[in-house]
Amino acid sequence: MTEALDGPTAASARVDGWRAEGATIGFVPTMGALHEGHLSLVRAAKRRCDRALVSIFVNPLQFAPGEDLDRYPRDFEGDREKLASAGCDAVFTATPEEMYPDDFSTYVVEDRLSATLEGESRPTHFRGVLTVVCKLFHVARPDVAFFGQKDAQQALLIRRMVRDLGFPLEVSIEPIVRDADGLALSSRNVYLSPDERARALSLSRALAAARAAFDGGERDAAELRAAARRTIEEGGVEPEYLEVRDAGTLAPLERVTERALVLVAARVGKTRLIDNAVLGGDAL
């Protein structure tokens, strides 16, 4: 059974014990409501490291007013059972009070990769993400931290933070896990009605259309976007953004000459979904 640790202090003490044994540590930060995508990260941690540690903390800093902080799904006992099935060694939770005292006033801000895409529509989001991940890294002190490619911009930002601030760890970005119908797994998929879920498949189909055009020899970014846009709009979904960007810097591209990302965000009903695909490679 996965050991449940009550709070960051207990987690840090467990890490101290593992370190004293000479164990390597793989860390997976989450907000709970775990699905197979999260569990794939835990399995990757177990393959790469001696111990797999998971955090569950619904981070208020990354939710803007009016977003779904209060109704974000929470099921700690169910999550713990899933983690045990994936071989997780320990999971710790935290409260907002433990993470952010009343006079908390220090934040982590990145000025380049965060200014576009998700950063345009959610301007405070990445400040909240980077701040909490920085704090969690100090608790877990991992050798390798594991993130999913579905949140590609977030994962690239965390990799940049680790580089820029000199964290002594590796960031491993693992492939997107999808349902059999192609929908990228997300804790927010539970919000979708059956009709909305059917329309949500337009996102992955749009990405597949861009990839098919690329595999057929198309390198013009505008044409790749157009192929994706036709497909998503045929499914009755209007994208918030649909972009072809450099896979390392997220800079806009006119032509795809090396690895690129096709990124899409859209609202289906009241649920905001994101997805992406890599062109010219398999992983970030």
N, C-alpha and C positions, 0 to 999 in steps of 0.2 A: 504493500500500500504506500502511496506517496505520502511523505511526511508533511503535515500542515504546520507551518511556522507562523506564529502570531506577531506579525509586524516586522519592520526593517531591522530592528535591533536583534531579534531572534535569528533572522536570516543571515545577518552579518556574522553572528557567532557561529552558525552552522558552516558558513564559508570558511571561517578561521580554522575550524576543525578539519575540513576537507583539505585546506592548504597545508596544514600540519602533517597530513598523511601523504602529501605529495601529489594529490589528485588534481587533474585539470578540470576546469569548470566551463560548461556550456550554459548560456543564459538565454531565456526566451521571455521578454517582457510582453504582457498581454493586458487587455481590459476584461478578460473573462468571456462568458458566453462562447465557450470554446467549440470549435468545429475541426474537421479533418485538416484544414489548412494549418491551424495552430499545432495539431498533433504531429503533422509532418515536420514542423520545426523542432519539436521535442525529439523525434526520432533522429533527426539530423544531429542534434546535440549529443545524443547517446552514441551515435556512430563516431563522432569526432572527439568526444571528451569522456573523462571518467565519470563525471557527475553532471546531471541535467537539473537546472534550477529554473523555476517559472515564477513570475510575479503576476498577481491579479490586482489591478488597481484601475478603477474607472476615473480617469484623470480629469478633474473639472477644468483645468487650465486650457485644454484643447477643444472645449466646447464653447461656441459663441452663444450669446443670448438667443433663445428661441430654438436652439438645436435640442437633440434628444437626450440630454444628460439624465433627466429624471426617469425616463422610460427605457433607457438603455438596458438590455436584458442582463439579468444577474442570476446565477445559479451555481454557487460555490461548491456545494456537495456534488452536483452533477459534473462540474468541471473537474473536481478532484478524482472522481471515478474514471473519467476519460484520461486524465493524466497518468493514472496508475496503469491503464491499459497500454499506454505509450512508453512506459518505463521511466517516467519522471521520478527523480529521487526526492525532490522537495518542492513545495509551493509556498509562497508567502503572500500575504495580503497586507494592505496598508489603508489607513484612513486619511481623508484630506487633512485632518488636524496633525497627523504624524508627518505628512509630507510638506505641509505648508502652514507653519505657525501663523498666528494672527498678524505679526509684523513682518511676514515674508516679503522681500522686495528685490530679490536677485533672480534674473532670468537669462536664459541662453538664447541669443538671437543670431541668425545667419542671414546675410544680406544679399546673396546672389541667387542661389538655387531656389530659395523660398519666395522670391518676388513674383513668380509666375504661376500659371496653372492653378493648383489648389490655393496657392497664396493670394491670388487675386480675389477669389470668392470667399476665402476664409482667412482674412489677414492676420488674425491672432493665433491661428491653429498651430503653426509650426513652432512658434515661440513656446507654446504649451507642451508640444511633443518633445522638443529638444531639452527643455528644462527638466521634465520628468525623467527622460531617459538618462540624462546626465546624473541625476540623483540616484536612479536605480543602478547605474553602473558603479557608483561608489559603494552601494550596498553589496552588490553581487561580485564585483571585482573579477569578471569572467576572463577566460582566455579567448573565447569566441562568443559573440552575441549573434543570434539568429533572427532574421526578419524575412517577411514574405515579399515577393516581387509585386503582389497585387497593389500594395502601397508603394509603388516604385519611387515616387518623388520623396516620400518620407524616408525610405531606406537609403537613397542617395544622400539625403541631407544628414542622416545619422553617420554615414560613412565619412562625409566631409567634416562633421563635428569631431569625430574620433581622430581624423588626421590633423585638423587644425589645432585642437586642444591637447594633442599628444597622449590620448588614452592608450595604455599598453594592451590593446586587444585587437582582434580581427572581427570585422563585420562580414558575416556570410549572408548573402541574399539568396533565398531559396525559391524554386519555381512556384508559380501560381497553381493552386489545386482547384479543380473545377468539378462540378457535378457532371453526370453523364450527358446532360443536355448542353453543356458548355458554359453554364453560368458560373462565374468565379465565386467561390465560397466567401461569404461575409456574414458576420453576426447580424447585420441589418437585413439580410434576406428574409428573416422571419416577419418583417413588416409587410411583405408583398402579398397581395391577394393572388389567387390563381391566374386571373387575367393579367395582372401587373407582372407576375413572374414570366408569363409567356412573352410579354412585350420586352421585358428586361433582357431576353436572349438576343435582342437586336445589338446589344453592346459587343458581345463576343463574336457575333456574326460580322459586324462591321470590321472588327480587328482581323478576322479571318479573310475578309475581302481585301483589306490592305496587304496582308501577307501574301495572298494569292497573286495580287498584282505585282508585288515585289519579286516573288519567285518566278513570275513570268517575264521578268526583265525590266519592269518599270522602276525608274530611279528618281523621277521628278516628284518632289514632296507634295506639290499641289495635286498631282494626279492620284497619288496614293491617298491623300485626304479625301479627294472626291469619290474614290471608290468606296471608302469606308462610310462617307456621309450618305451616299445613295442607299447603302444597305441599312443603315440605322434609321433613316427616315422612312424607308419602305416598311419598317416594323412599327411605325407610329410613334417614334421617340425623337424628340428634338434635343440634340446634344448641347450641353452647357459649354463644353469645349471639345474639340477633336483635333489633335495636333500631332505632327511628326517632329520629334526633337532628337538632338544628339543624346546618346545613351549614357554619356558621362557627365556632360555639363548642362543638359536640358536646353541648350541654345536652339533657336529655330533653324530649320534647314531648308534650303532650296532644292538640294539634291542629296540623296542618300548614297554616300561613298563608303562609309564604314557602318558600324553598328548604330542603329537608331531605335527609338521607342515611338510607338503609336500609342497615344494616351487619350482616353475618353472619359468624360463625366456627364451624367445626365440624371434628371429626376424622372422616376417612374412612379406615378401617383405622388405620394408625399415622401418617397424614399429616394435619397440621393445615392447613386452608385458610381463607382469608378472601376476602370479596367485598363489593361494595357497589353501590348505584345512587343517583343523584340524582333527587329528586322536585322538580318545579317549575323545572327548568332542565336544561342539558346538561353543565355542567362546574362545578368548584369554583373 
